């Protein structure tokens, strides 16, 4: 089942293109990017300055102490992430509902060019797998193919299963599953390749494809084993890529599929609302330096192959060796080569599945943490940063700060009892300012999701798509509590991982991810999250002794530590998931009105499982 001879290779040129190849809409948007970025810089700087001024004022009320200094440092670490989330969401909401053509202002490539002929570019749809359930993964790829074939343009797309599987039994099932698929639908457009070693992980797998078979295609569409995309979205993205030859990567906005696990349902309900306005706002000022998430994106193969080769980092893992979080590095390398990286900032038929339990979610987050921290060594490589746009450098630094600043959340709670004791001894402590600051910080943190909720409420038929106002309101309340609890668990887990990294005990590498819902025993939950519980109880006891009123105010943040173990068991419980499905809580619109590709997935799963 190796590659066939195929059509004549397409020109593999990746040379810079003339400005005439850029549409007027994009040229016009480029002139405003500097002003947009200046606005975001000023808005975030003012927000940070206001928060720091308030924290310093609180500390100075009783004489500035070491605890006050620690709180200032925590505010300095925490606020930028929350501030940029607030302003991205605010801009995105304004673009959606207060400005005509707001989406096109952020994404000018959505403006159709004056003339565009029929689509002729060839695309390779790639599914990378390693020790996954073969029937489950192939069912998704088969559904994508069926949807594209039904569109009448399926002949422009070939389908490649790129395996790095190390388990012989799973590899045999993969090969058998693809063989059965080819026997049913023909050998011409379905291929299977397995590497004996997973050199450089997923990035190496895709690079091997680009090197050996990429010349036959204009674009590639990488999919993960849990990815699903509809033909309507794929064809729209392919048309955009064909119309804009400077576009190197076009990333879709990925949303969660309907899930039966309570954890996955609640998480993806909040993620969908948190990402929608946030992504549109970020696109408005990031422009041609958008992110790449490694899957559900169209990639122009020639420049990717020629310019996006990842270096090996000096030293031993976890910070040295192959780059784990490869996607954002590939995006900045594409920009350095002169090609644009953009996001389609609207929901479409682009789906993924989310971890089914808190233990799986935290494991994934820790892998991302170590992968992002590798950027420290990447930026230190001689010559790597040369030629990178300033925005691309910022994105790499921001990816590092995404995890480096997390321990500040834990430190803030640890210092809080001492700060409360000192505040109680101050005669003129500004309690009103403290309460206002607390409320402002919560508002900043919740802004992306609140903006998404407002977007649903302001969109005609939006609330109805989620089951009506009652179900939607209850789901929003449930997800808000859920996000506070999960955020605390993740903050402690990342902090402990940082400690293990400093001690040389952190483990790197990608492990097989759980895709299907499963229960978590009390013993497993306690083994994973007992540090969160001990820390939460210790801080709660200290606050109860020093300031019971402050304990009440801190409860929303502190509860996730104290309740980490029961939260993990409950949200993974199949009965809770079944109850949520029955009540329609935290459902997404596709659960009530499945898209064509989802219906095809339901039909594709059974025969492939039988073949496997």
Buried (B, 14 or more C-beta within 10 A) or exposed (E): BEEEEBEEEBEBEBEEBEEEEBBEBBEEBBEBBEEBBEBBEEBBEEBBEBBBEBBBEBBEBBEEEEBBEBBBBBBBBBBBBBBBBBBBBBBBBBBBEEEEEBBBBBBBBBBEBEEEEEBEBBBBBBBBBBBBBBBBBBBBBBBBBBBBBEBEBBEBBBBBBBBBBBEEEBBEBBBBBBBBBBEEBEEEBBBBBBBEEBEBBBBBBBBBBBEEBBBBBBBBBBBBBBBBBBBBBBBBBBBBBBBBBBBBBBBBBBBBBBBBBBBBBBBBBBBBBBBBBBBBBBBBBBBBBBBBBBBBBBBBBBBBBBBBBBBEBEEEBBBBBBBBBBBBBBBBBBBBBBBBBBBBBBBBBBBBBBBBBBBBBBBBBBBBBBBBBBBBBBBEEEEBBEEBEEBBBBBBBBBBBBBBBBBBBBBBBBBBBBBBBBBEEBEEBBEEBBEEBBEBBBEBBBBBBBBBBBBBEEEEEBBBBBBEEEBBBBBBEBBBBBBBBBBBBBBBBBBBBBEBBEEEEBEBEBEBBBBEBEBBEEEBBBEBBEBBBBBBEBBBEBBEEBBEEBBEBBEBBBBBBBBBBBBBBBBBBBEBBBEBBEEBBBBBBBBEEBBBBBEBBEEBBEBBBEBB
